[in-house]
Amino acid sequence: MAKYVVLIPADEAAWESTPQAEREQTYNAHQEFAKLLAERGHRFVEGAELVPSTQARIVSGSVDEVTVTEGPYAEAAEQLSGFYVIDSDDLDDLLRCVGRLCSAEGRLEVRAYHGGGM
């Protein structure tokens, strides 16, 4: 079974101003996605919604000389807002399942782990 990560980019400023009812629709889409994965034989490994990029810490340097700055890493309209890790033997079907999230999240990125199955 290959491991895939589903990366969820989002416009953090837009999300902050999204009414609660619309947020609930997005969370419901994620619940439906998890159900769809299970029904179709994909295994959810883990996933999370990330805190805003303004709370990120950017680390550079080495063990002895670390420099830490406040995020985000890149100034961009969209930042990584969440992710899923999925085990699957059927990439094509997994991509169809990920399509369920596109109605709520827009374009998503799916990548195999090194040694995975793409």
Secondary structure, DSSP 8 states (H G I E B T S, - for coil): -EEEEEEEEE-HHHHHTS-HHHHHHHHHHHHHHHHHHHHTT-EEEEEEE---GGG-EEEEE-SSSEEEEES-SS--S-EEEEEEEEEES-HHHHHHHHHHHHHHH-S-EEEE-TTS--
